[in-house]
Amino acid sequence: MFWECPVVARLWSHVCSTLARILESDIPTVPSLLLLNDDSFLSLTTSQRKVLLAGLTAAKKAIVCSWVSPNAAPQQMWLGMFRDIVRLEYTTAHINKASASTLHAWGLTLSALSNISMA
């Protein structure tokens, strides 16, 4: 029932298409990936996987928040939450002196998200 809700289905479609553009990889709209984080069938780098999981976490949070406040726009809410998570991940990676590839991946994701309209 929850998975078949039209508002939730549209959000997942938006999330998958946005993540696919950012990661330059096909992200299918399947419950095992989106709800359970089972990405075993995807060929992603560690950095791409981190970005994917951040986006999926933001989507799940947006669903819960928009369920509580049904007048909220879930796609906009998700985008804002995803940006917040990516900023935190980038900052944490920088503070912890993460590898250049990790910092680069978070930086590219921030750049891609800044080019996506909230409207």
C-alpha positions as CSV (number, residue, x, y, z in Angstrom):
1,M,0.0,0.0,0.0
2,F,2.7,2.5,1.0
3,W,4.8,1.7,-2.0
4,E,1.8,2.2,-4.4
5,C,0.8,5.7,-3.1
6,P,0.9,8.0,-6.2
7,V,2.6,10.8,-4.3
8,V,5.3,8.4,-3.0
9,A,5.7,6.8,-6.4
10,R,6.3,10.2,-8.0
11,L,8.8,11.1,-5.4
12,W,10.8,7.9,-5.9
13,S,10.7,8.4,-9.7
14,H,12.1,12.0,-9.1
15,V,14.7,10.7,-6.7
16,C,15.9,7.9,-9.1
17,S,16.1,10.2,-12.1
18,T,18.0,12.9,-10.1
19,L,20.4,10.4,-8.6
20,A,20.9,8.7,-12.0
21,R,22.0,12.1,-13.5
22,I,24.3,12.9,-10.6
23,L,25.9,9.4,-10.5
24,E,25.8,8.9,-14.3
25,S,24.4,5.5,-13.7
26,D,21.0,3.8,-14.1
27,I,19.1,3.8,-10.7
28,P,16.1,1.6,-11.0
29,T,12.9,2.2,-9.1
30,V,12.8,-1.1,-7.2
31,P,11.7,-1.5,-3.5
32,S,14.7,-3.6,-2.6
33,L,17.1,-0.8,-3.5
34,L,15.0,2.2,-2.4
35,L,13.6,0.9,0.8
36,L,16.2,-1.7,1.9
37,N,19.3,-0.1,0.4
38,D,20.1,-3.4,-1.4
39,D,22.5,-2.0,-4.1
40,S,24.2,-5.4,-4.7
41,F,23.1,-5.5,-8.3
42,L,24.5,-2.0,-9.1
43,S,28.0,-1.4,-10.3
44,L,28.9,1.7,-8.3
45,T,32.2,3.0,-6.8
46,T,32.4,3.4,-3.1
47,S,32.0,7.2,-3.5
48,Q,28.9,6.8,-5.8
49,R,27.4,4.3,-3.2
50,K,27.8,6.9,-0.5
51,V,26.0,9.5,-2.5
52,L,23.3,7.0,-3.4
53,L,22.7,6.1,0.2
54,A,22.6,9.8,1.2
55,G,20.0,10.5,-1.4
56,L,17.9,7.5,-0.4
57,T,18.1,8.5,3.3
58,A,16.9,12.0,2.4
59,A,14.0,10.5,0.4
60,K,12.9,8.3,3.3
61,K,13.0,11.3,5.6
62,A,11.0,13.4,3.1
63,I,8.3,10.7,2.9
64,V,7.9,10.7,6.6
65,C,7.9,14.5,6.9
66,S,5.4,14.9,4.0
67,W,3.2,12.2,5.5
68,V,3.0,14.2,8.7
69,S,2.5,17.5,6.8
70,P,0.5,16.5,3.7
71,N,0.6,20.0,2.1
72,A,4.4,19.8,1.8
73,A,6.0,19.2,-1.6
74,P,8.0,16.0,-1.2
75,Q,10.3,16.6,-4.2
76,Q,11.4,20.0,-2.9
77,M,11.6,18.6,0.7
78,W,13.8,15.7,-0.5
79,L,16.1,18.0,-2.5
80,G,16.6,20.3,0.5
81,M,17.3,17.3,2.8
82,F,19.6,15.7,0.3
83,R,21.6,19.0,0.1
84,D,21.8,19.1,3.9
85,I,23.1,15.6,4.1
86,V,25.6,16.1,1.3
87,R,26.9,19.3,3.0
88,L,27.3,17.4,6.3
89,E,29.0,14.5,4.6
90,Y,31.4,16.8,2.8
91,T,32.2,18.7,5.9
92,T,32.8,15.5,7.9
93,A,35.0,14.1,5.2
94,H,37.0,17.3,5.1
95,I,37.4,17.4,8.9
96,N,38.4,13.7,9.0
97,K,40.9,14.2,6.1
98,A,39.2,11.8,3.8
99,S,40.7,10.7,0.5
100,A,40.8,13.1,-2.4
101,S,38.3,10.9,-4.3
102,T,35.8,11.0,-1.5
103,L,36.0,14.8,-1.2
104,H,35.8,15.1,-5.0
105,A,32.6,12.9,-5.1
106,W,30.9,15.0,-2.4
107,G,32.0,18.2,-4.1
108,L,30.6,17.0,-7.5
109,T,27.4,16.1,-5.8
110,L,27.1,19.5,-4.2
111,S,27.8,21.1,-7.5
112,A,25.1,19.0,-9.3
113,L,22.6,19.7,-6.6
114,S,23.2,23.5,-6.9
115,N,22.2,23.3,-10.5
116,I,18.8,21.6,-9.7
117,S,16.0,24.0,-9.2
118,M,13.9,23.8,-6.0
119,A,10.8,25.1,-7.9
